[in-house]
Amino acid sequence: MRASVWGWVGCFGLAAGALGAQTAKDAEKAFRQDVLKQQLYLVGFSAERKVTYVWTGNGIQAEEPALRTLAVVVPDAVSVKRDRIEIKAQRSTLSTDVNGKYALTGGGPVMIEVQLNGSDLATVLPKLRNVIFFTKLGDAVAEIPATYKGMLPGAPSASDPEHQERRRNRPSAESCAAGRVTPPRVLHAADPEFSDEARNKKMSGNVMIVMTVDEQGNVADPWVARAMGYGLDENAAKAVRQYRFRPAMCGETPVKTAIAVEVNFQIF
């Protein structure tokens, strides 16, 4: 009798294991169907070539990226491993032209890695798309910091000529008691470096970086607003981080300000 009972328990264990494996396979298949070849938008807006998330059990954690952008991400491959999920995708920065129309600029590969941290695939995969991606542009735009609203794509008034002027130099201290804010002035600008990729392709053009100039005239939180790709976006951000400004002034008081700067790459 004892042998029969243990035999039944053993069979039940094998069946449960097979069911778990099948559930994970089904979840993996469904995840691929949900993301492959879809236009998505990364949570966190990272512009890094490799983006790493860590699954915490109920959601994700990620390091603050050194550079951000509002980009369209189109996954073209998913690799599910024991300890992580890798998503290879193509990314292009979403920009607006002077008429407020959307355009895709730059472009290049991005690797998205989700470290599972011991979590079960069958639990993670059904939740993953909605945790690491915005699936609608409006949802992504809603998460852009208020300081940059109107300077990055998605502002309802992007075609307004007056708005076009404000988006280049828009002090954050709009309630300045003096009634007028003097925009920041460049004291030191660094020249950008060409990447080997761009030099070989003889690329020329402008990368637009939106950033914050703090009360000390230092640069923080750069975003790529118009991209070129091929390493030039990163090099443009590296250059503007070395800029130093006379900060925006509310009367005699320095104030934090959001501005846009165009970084020119030209081969002579």
PEHUHU-V465097 format. One record per residue. N is the residue number from 1. NEAR is the number of other C-alpha atoms within 8 Angstrom. Layout:
n=N near=NEAR
n=N near=NEAR
This chain:
n=1 near=4
n=2 near=5
n=3 near=6
n=4 near=7
n=5 near=8
n=6 near=8
n=7 near=8
n=8 near=8
n=9 near=8
n=10 near=8
n=11 near=8
n=12 near=8
n=13 near=8
n=14 near=8
n=15 near=8
n=16 near=8
n=17 near=8
n=18 near=8
n=19 near=8
n=20 near=9
n=21 near=8
n=22 near=8
n=23 near=9
n=24 near=10
n=25 near=9
n=26 near=8
n=27 near=12
n=28 near=12
n=29 near=8
n=30 near=9
n=31 near=12
n=32 near=9
n=33 near=7
n=34 near=8
n=35 near=11
n=36 near=11
n=37 near=7
n=38 near=9
n=39 near=9
n=40 near=12
n=41 near=15
n=42 near=12
n=43 near=10
n=44 near=7
n=45 near=10
n=46 near=12
n=47 near=9
n=48 near=10
n=49 near=7
n=50 near=8
n=51 near=10
n=52 near=10
n=53 near=12
n=54 near=11
n=55 near=13
n=56 near=9
n=57 near=6
n=58 near=5
n=59 near=7
n=60 near=11
n=61 near=8
n=62 near=7
n=63 near=6
n=64 near=5
n=65 near=9
n=66 near=8
n=67 near=13
n=68 near=14
n=69 near=11
n=70 near=13
n=71 near=11
n=72 near=13
n=73 near=13
n=74 near=13
n=75 near=14
n=76 near=10
n=77 near=8
n=78 near=11
n=79 near=7
n=80 near=8
n=81 near=7
n=82 near=4
n=83 near=8
n=84 near=11
n=85 near=12
n=86 near=12
n=87 near=12
n=88 near=12
n=89 near=13
n=90 near=12
n=91 near=12
n=92 near=13
n=93 near=16
n=94 near=14
n=95 near=12
n=96 near=12
n=97 near=8
n=98 near=8
n=99 near=7
n=100 near=9
n=101 near=8
n=102 near=9
n=103 near=8
n=104 near=10
n=105 near=12
n=106 near=11
n=107 near=13
n=108 near=9
n=109 near=9
n=110 near=12
n=111 near=11
n=112 near=12
n=113 near=12
n=114 near=11
n=115 near=11
n=116 near=14
n=117 near=9
n=118 near=5
n=119 near=9
n=120 near=7
n=121 near=10
n=122 near=12
n=123 near=8
n=124 near=10
n=125 near=11
n=126 near=10
n=127 near=8
n=128 near=9
n=129 near=11
n=130 near=8
n=131 near=10
n=132 near=9
n=133 near=10
n=134 near=13
n=135 near=9
n=136 near=8
n=137 near=8
n=138 near=7
n=139 near=9
n=140 near=12
n=141 near=9
n=142 near=6
n=143 near=6
n=144 near=8
n=145 near=6
n=146 near=5
n=147 near=6
n=148 near=10
n=149 near=10
n=150 near=11
n=151 near=10
n=152 near=12
n=153 near=13
n=154 near=9
n=155 near=9
n=156 near=5
n=157 near=8
n=158 near=14
n=159 near=11
n=160 near=7
n=161 near=6
n=162 near=6
n=163 near=11
n=164 near=11
n=165 near=8
n=166 near=8
n=167 near=11
n=168 near=10
n=169 near=11
n=170 near=10
n=171 near=13
n=172 near=9
n=173 near=10
n=174 near=6
n=175 near=5
n=176 near=9
n=177 near=6
n=178 near=7
n=179 near=7
n=180 near=8
n=181 near=13
n=182 near=8
n=183 near=11
n=184 near=12
n=185 near=8
n=186 near=9
n=187 near=8
n=188 near=8
n=189 near=10
n=190 near=8
n=191 near=5
n=192 near=11
n=193 near=8
n=194 near=10
n=195 near=10
n=196 near=6
n=197 near=8
n=198 near=12
n=199 near=10
n=200 near=7
n=201 near=6
n=202 near=7
n=203 near=10
n=204 near=8
n=205 near=8
n=206 near=11
n=207 near=16
n=208 near=12
n=209 near=15
n=210 near=15
n=211 near=12
n=212 near=12
n=213 near=17
n=214 near=12
n=215 near=10
n=216 near=9
n=217 near=11
n=218 near=11
n=219 near=14
n=220 near=9
n=221 near=9
n=222 near=13
n=223 near=10
n=224 near=17
n=225 near=15
n=226 near=13
n=227 near=15
n=228 near=12
n=229 near=10
n=230 near=11
n=231 near=10
n=232 near=14
n=233 near=12
n=234 near=8
n=235 near=12
n=236 near=13
n=237 near=12
n=238 near=9
n=239 near=13
n=240 near=10
n=241 near=9
n=242 near=10
n=243 near=13
n=244 near=11
n=245 near=13
n=246 near=10
n=247 near=16
n=248 near=16
n=249 near=12
n=250 near=15
n=251 near=8
n=252 near=5
n=253 near=6
n=254 near=10
n=255 near=13
n=256 near=13
n=257 near=16
n=258 near=14
n=259 near=13
n=260 near=12
n=261 near=8
n=262 near=8
n=263 near=10
n=264 near=9
n=265 near=11
n=266 near=7
n=267 near=7
n=268 near=2
